[in-house]
Amino acid sequence: MIRQILIGVLIILRLTSFSQAGKDERESRIKKQDLPTAIISLLDPYLSKSKHIRFYKEEDGKSITFEVKLTWNKKRYSIEFDTLGVLQDVEVVIKEREIDQNTLIAIKNHLSSFSKYRIIKIQKQYSSKLENSRKLLDSIFSKEAADTIRFEVEVSVKENGNWQGYEILYSERGAMLLKRKIISRSSDFILY
């Protein structure tokens, strides 16, 4: 029953898009050899220990990025690079219970400003001022702290009687940093 409700919410999220100012990304799957060589050489040591590895090219109208999605120690990671192979950020899917209690309270207080909301997905986002991308990846995969930690929350909210999807970025302490509407296209439903 819960699964059917979640599927229904996801369908509603995909069908409701009213604004063009939001998260309008096109993600297409690519082969490993289509990645810049800098990305391949940086990730090779980690890929051998990973499962479910997928490579993507992402376009949002302004920029192009490459994303590698993988499972490492039963956690789902998303590693994003620019076109030159420079590491942008690393995200890992987490559960609510993995967030510091005070941070979670701050996030939920912000979300309570909507008449109704449902959290779809939470990702812990790592970035660093380190010049060395390998050191950042080593610190993340060894579960050490990175310089900057944020939380990216994908949420469905009820506004004016309609459900709308948002991607909201919060600081390590739960302060809202950025909110983007999720824009969907009918081509999102094409199955390959």
Secondary structure as UniProt FT lines:
FT   HELIX           2..15
FT   STRAND          22..23
FT   STRAND          26..30
FT   HELIX           32..34
FT   HELIX           37..47
FT   TURN            48..49
FT   STRAND          51..59
FT   STRAND          64..72
FT   TURN            73..74
FT   STRAND          75..81
FT   TURN            83..84
FT   STRAND          87..94
FT   HELIX           96..98
FT   HELIX           101..111
FT   TURN            112..113
FT   STRAND          116..127
FT   HELIX           133..141
FT   TURN            142..143
FT   STRAND          148..159
FT   TURN            160..161
FT   STRAND          162..170
FT   TURN            172..173
FT   STRAND          176..182
FT   HELIX           186..189
//
